[in-house]
């Protein structure tokens, strides 16, 4: 046994301040061995594989006739393939935008209330760690698992693309993909933080799962519809061309309240160098300008500048969610 | 459960055993930081208020090394809140506490490093084995990796869980979880052990083992144990000193004898068993015993053939009465089978103690003690059920308004609601 000094003299052994690493290591191990990890890897893999297959087919068709091969490989990620009869599948990024939130929610919706339900929270907090070590450790473990899953899935997509297309991505394309993975990581972290907030605020894991998945459905599937509805009431796209464009801008701003929109805009600009603007023109003048613009490919830094506000907004939402969860947890009674 | 002195011995220091003798508390006389070698837990005026509910009200407590202190009280009496404050998991509203000489509100980490705590309804990660759960605790306590496994083996052995250590805790019974909880509290090799309802789900034989383990830890390691329970017979059997908690107030603390002297009804009894044949004429024997000086009355036992109970007259010394009974029995040649002084049970003491402050018994009516003949006293098991029947949520939030624990006895059969008091 360790030599603890006799008592009641103040102890000499220093108490290490990194209890969160122990918590994070344990949680990370739990996640990797959990059933939900396997389920999510499979779900995410399938969600990416279906559009990937059709996108690859579409690219093979055009690629043979194109001489300018720049940024062909990366189209694998953003191309929304037509699958006969005017039916268009979402692109790989589109599928990610739908499914990725699940990844975040699944690893956090029961992180705190699960401990409560099991009766392990008082025991955990009575160990020599700070109270925030628990939330911090769990959040870090969640981030690590998310990163692992994303890197695995994207690497698999890229490998598939290289084999199927026979095109090796250019360095610039690889950089774009890496940035896009980071962006997706931030987007999933937002949902992880949101799930964590739910797990602190809601005492029952089942309830917090329901609320989380409800929010996911609402924001990713119906969010656009709801925002269009509200936008249509307060700023209908009608009247003169000038008015219609202005109101369209208002609606666009509203839509950007949804993390889903931010993520789609940012990933499209990051992946597709042909995208030169994320906003539709708000005046006739700029509309005409956009018409006259010569199609060109943006360099990576230009693309990044274009989506900087979106990225910042996503990071800010993530931080806000986690901060709220953190504060709530610190103020909660141990027995709640 | 086999002894494993190897673990216990190294920490034992010669001085510890000297400090182990429980000493009478001198509440209020000393400051909170008064130097003391033996005090492990000390609180002064410790108070916790939730809005208008006083969960713990000006608690003064001293717990020494080498003693087991039993905290006794109904659900919702403030036991768990007190424990959480001692661990720094809840901030006291006012007052101060020192655990192993440290302030839990300021240095919770140091306190938690040296205090083993087993919470009420302890839980473990169900998809980990018992051993893995303990390993996690060991890591959180920064126990060096090379010591972890031996430590875990020892504590598992001490609580008798070695056989099931590698099963997932999902498959454990409640009693096994409680044993694992005690092992979990021991992993960090604590100086103070705080156990919240440690034995409620353990089977009777297991309870004996656990209580023996606690006694051994206290004896050999000079550990201080704070045990909260509502199982009166267990508390009585294992605790050196007992504190009775009601509505956030400690209404009495001390050894069983001190509590009996304070809260007992003053009745002293001697139980005499005679080895008379079934159906024999016992009038002569009754007559002899009744005439012994100092004997007030003689009552039959609950069943025919059970020992008789002699009530000692007020003012007489029970020991003298016992000697006189022995002399009389010898002189008359009666076949004596047993003789013993009847001590008041903790249940009697507890009931009387909680009945005293008007608010404590307000939760539900109880039969008045004065009307209950001694022979009809409910067994301890009933008392346990009695306490269990009062769920934490059932009693209305009792506002503690009785400032003085020794105010006149209010008959609990007529429970005054807290609102009636000014």
Interface residues (C-beta under 8 A of the other chain):
Chain A: X1 X2 X4 X6 X7 X8 X9 X10 X11 X13 X15 X16 X19 X22 X23 X25 X26 X30 X33 X34 X118 X119 X120 X122 X123 X124 X125 X126 X127 X128 X129 X130 X333 X334 X335
Chain B: X7 X10 X11 X13 X15 X16 X36 X37 X39 X40 X65 X80 X84 X87 X89 X90 X98 X100 X101 X102 X109 X110 X112 X113 X114 X115 X117 X118 X119 X120 X121 X122 X123 X124 X125 X126 X127 X136 X137 X139 X140 X141 X142 X143 X144 X147 X151 X181 X184 X188 X189 X191
